[in-house]
Amino acid sequence: MATSPPAPLMQAFKPTPALADCVTDLWIWEIPLGARAPDASALTLLPDGHPTLCFVYGAPLTASDGVARFTTRSAVCGFQFRPVQLSCAGHAAGITVRFKPWALSRFVPASLEAFAGRRVEIRDLCSPAQVEALESELFDLPTPVARVRRVERFLLHLMQARGQSRLVEAAVGRLTQGGADTRMGQLARELGATERTLERHFRRAVGVAPKTFSRVMRLQAALTPVAGPARWSEVALDAGYCDQAHLIRDSRALFGTPPARFVSPLDNPIAQGFQNLAQQTALATTIFR
């Protein structure tokens, strides 16, 4: 009698109130090797402005951003400039903590510029023995809820007492809510700061200059609302591009492909599962391919 292949687990949790100012969601995922099609391609993650901290308690992940390829276990992923492809040769299992764009700085000692475009092993930031003990505990815990609560306790231990930068928080809000085409000098003045002060604070809390953040957010804004056949000239103008050609150039430069690819039907069921999870948790971005 044939047996059904094991089903993947993908579940989202809202953070405890003590973390709600910093964390949008915690996603737990378990993807047995037998749940993936033999010819399934790697999962592609598109930049969306949210840094993440991933606790891996299954097999190690292999990551590639087109420049470097490496194997990683639990890691911090700062602001990304390029799509990252992830794959796993075994049973993939972990918890991904998605931070608000400015909030990872509350949990790491260095400026977020040190994490931009990189995946940094948590073992390089904390005691390796402490991280390994956490990964083993996550593997042994009986339920997703228990695993998420254990990660939250770890985060609360890491959280630093310094306050968040309200300047950066306000700037991020403007740049992610229809203000991606705003001039940075004008934005700084409206927020009561100089352009140099805004950039300094922004680089420390987010990892990149406001202009770079704005560029990624504008491309995400162009991709997100498109459903079905797209009139790219209209999409481009709505997102603040000069014209359709400008949008296509930016998509090729940042994501390595024309934007039409990101509105085609997903042929990767694992990517579809993650994308559905993003939509369910009100992260209205096109992240997974």
C-alpha positions in Angstrom: 0.0 0.0 0.0 1.5 3.3 -1.1 2.0 5.9 1.6 1.4 9.6 1.2 4.5 11.9 1.2 5.0 13.8 4.4 3.4 17.2 4.4 5.4 20.4 5.2 4.5 22.5 8.2 4.3 26.3 7.8 2.8 28.3 10.6 2.9 32.0 11.7 2.8 33.4 15.2 2.5 37.0 16.3 5.2 38.0 18.8 4.7 38.4 22.6 3.9 42.0 23.5 7.4 42.6 24.8 8.7 42.0 21.3 5.8 43.6 19.3 7.7 46.9 18.7 10.5 45.0 17.0 9.1 41.8 15.4 6.4 41.5 12.8 6.0 37.7 12.9 7.7 34.4 13.8 7.4 31.7 11.2 8.0 28.1 12.0 8.6 25.8 9.0 9.4 22.1 8.6 9.9 20.6 5.2 10.7 16.9 5.1 12.9 15.8 2.2 10.0 13.6 1.0 7.7 16.6 0.8 9.7 18.2 -2.0 9.4 17.3 -5.6 12.6 15.5 -6.9 13.1 18.3 -9.5 12.2 21.2 -7.2 14.4 24.2 -7.6 15.8 26.2 -4.7 13.6 28.7 -2.9 14.3 32.2 -4.0 13.9 35.0 -1.5 13.5 38.5 -2.9 14.7 41.6 -0.9 11.8 43.2 0.9 13.5 45.5 3.5 12.9 43.2 6.5 15.9 41.8 8.3 15.5 38.3 9.7 17.0 36.0 12.3 16.7 32.3 11.4 17.1 29.5 14.0 17.7 26.3 12.1 17.1 23.1 14.1 17.0 20.8 11.0 19.6 20.1 8.3 21.9 23.0 7.4 20.8 25.3 4.6 22.8 26.2 1.4 22.5 29.9 0.4 23.6 31.7 -2.8 23.1 35.3 -3.8 24.8 35.0 -7.2 28.1 36.2 -5.8 28.9 33.7 -3.0 27.6 30.3 -2.0 27.9 28.9 1.5 26.3 26.6 4.0 24.7 28.0 7.1 22.9 27.0 10.2 21.2 29.6 12.5 22.0 33.1 11.0 21.2 36.8 11.0 20.2 38.1 7.6 20.5 41.9 7.3 19.2 44.2 4.5 19.5 42.4 1.2 20.3 43.9 -2.2 20.0 40.7 -4.3 17.7 37.7 -4.3 19.0 34.8 -2.3 18.5 31.1 -3.2 18.1 28.6 -0.4 18.2 24.9 -0.6 18.5 22.0 1.9 19.7 18.4 1.3 17.8 17.0 4.2 14.9 17.7 6.5 14.6 21.5 6.6 13.3 22.9 9.9 13.6 26.3 11.5 12.0 29.4 12.9 12.4 32.7 11.1 12.0 35.9 13.0 11.0 38.8 10.8 12.0 42.2 12.2 10.7 45.6 11.4 13.2 47.3 9.0 14.9 49.3 11.8 14.5 46.9 14.7 17.3 44.3 14.4 19.6 47.0 15.7 18.1 46.3 19.2 19.5 42.8 19.2 23.0 43.0 17.8 25.9 45.1 19.1 27.3 46.5 15.8 25.9 48.9 13.2 23.6 47.1 10.8 25.9 48.1 8.0 28.0 45.1 9.1 25.0 42.8 8.2 23.9 44.4 4.9 23.9 42.0 2.0 25.2 39.2 4.3 24.1 36.2 6.3 26.0 36.2 9.6 26.1 33.0 11.7 24.6 33.6 15.1 27.6 31.6 16.5 29.7 34.6 15.6 27.5 36.9 17.7 26.8 34.7 20.7 28.4 31.8 22.5 28.5 28.9 20.0 27.7 26.5 22.9 24.6 28.6 23.8 23.4 28.6 20.2 24.0 24.8 19.8 22.1 24.2 23.0 19.2 26.3 21.7 19.1 24.4 18.3 19.1 21.0 20.2 16.3 22.2 22.5 14.2 23.4 19.5 14.7 20.0 17.9 13.5 18.2 21.0 10.5 20.4 22.0 7.2 18.8 21.2 5.1 21.6 19.6 5.5 24.6 17.4 4.2 26.8 20.2 6.8 25.6 22.6 9.5 26.2 20.0 8.3 29.8 19.3 8.1 30.6 23.0 11.7 29.3 23.5 13.0 31.6 20.6 11.1 34.6 22.1 12.9 34.0 25.5 16.2 33.9 23.6 15.4 37.2 21.9 14.4 38.9 25.1 17.7 37.9 26.6 19.5 39.5 23.5 17.4 42.6 23.4 19.4 45.7 24.4 17.9 48.5 26.5 18.7 51.4 24.1 15.7 53.0 22.6 14.7 52.8 18.9 15.4 55.7 16.6 12.1 57.4 16.0 13.7 59.4 13.2 14.5 56.2 11.3 11.2 54.6 12.1 9.4 57.7 10.7 11.6 57.7 7.6 10.9 54.0 7.0 7.2 54.6 7.3 7.4 57.3 4.7 9.5 55.3 2.3 7.2 52.2 2.5 3.9 54.0 2.2 4.0 55.7 -1.1 7.0 57.9 -0.4 9.6 55.9 -2.3 10.1 58.7 -4.8 10.7 61.4 -2.1 14.0 63.3 -2.3 16.1 62.5 0.8 16.9 66.1 1.6 13.2 66.9 1.5 12.4 63.9 3.7 15.0 64.9 6.3 13.7 68.4 6.5 10.1 67.2 7.0 11.3 65.0 9.8 13.3 67.8 11.5 16.8 66.6 10.7 19.6 67.2 8.3 20.1 64.8 5.4 23.5 63.8 6.9 21.9 63.0 10.3 19.1 61.0 8.7 21.6 59.0 6.7 23.9 58.3 9.6 21.0 57.1 11.8 19.5 55.1 9.0 22.7 53.3 8.1 23.2 52.2 11.7 19.6 51.0 12.3 18.8 49.6 8.8 22.2 48.9 7.3 22.0 51.0 4.1 21.4 54.6 3.1 17.8 55.8 2.8 18.2 56.0 -1.0 19.1 52.4 -1.3 16.2 51.3 1.0 13.9 53.5 -1.1 15.0 51.8 -4.3 14.2 48.3 -3.1 10.8 49.5 -1.6 9.8 51.1 -4.9 10.5 47.9 -6.8 8.5 45.9 -4.2 5.7 48.4 -4.6 5.7 47.9 -8.3 5.5 44.1 -8.0 3.1 43.6 -5.1 -0.3 44.9 -6.4 0.0 43.2 -9.8 -2.4 40.3 -10.3 -2.8 38.7 -13.6 -1.8 40.3 -16.9 0.0 43.6 -16.1 0.0 46.9 -17.9 3.6 47.7 -17.0 3.5 51.3 -18.1 0.7 52.0 -15.6 2.4 49.9 -12.9 5.6 51.8 -13.4 4.0 55.2 -13.1 2.0 54.2 -10.0 5.2 53.1 -8.2 7.0 56.3 -9.0 9.1 55.3 -12.0 9.7 57.6 -14.9 8.4 55.0 -17.3 8.2 51.2 -18.0 11.8 51.0 -19.2 13.0 52.5 -15.9 11.1 49.8 -13.9 12.5 47.0 -16.1 16.1 48.3 -15.7 15.7 48.5 -11.9 14.2 45.0 -11.7 17.1 43.6 -13.8 19.7 45.5 -11.7 18.3 44.6 -8.3 16.5 41.2 -8.8 18.3 40.0 -11.9 15.2 39.5 -14.1 12.4 41.5 -15.7 9.4 42.2 -13.4 7.0 40.0 -15.4 8.6 36.9 -13.9 7.3 37.9 -10.4 3.6 37.8 -11.5 3.8 34.5 -13.3 2.2 31.5 -11.5 4.4 29.9 -9.0 5.6 26.4 -10.1 7.3 25.7 -6.8 4.8 24.5 -4.2 7.1 25.2 -1.3 7.5 28.8 -2.5 3.7 29.0 -2.9 3.3 27.9 0.7 5.7 30.5 2.0 4.1 33.2 -0.2 0.7 32.3 1.1 2.1 32.5 4.7 3.4 36.0 3.9 0.0 37.2 2.7 -1.8 35.7 5.7 0.5 37.6 8.0 -0.2 40.9 6.2 3.3 41.2 4.7 2.0 42.4 1.4 5.2 41.8 -0.6 6.3 39.4 -3.2 9.1 37.6 -1.4 9.2 33.9 -2.5 9.8 32.4 -6.0 
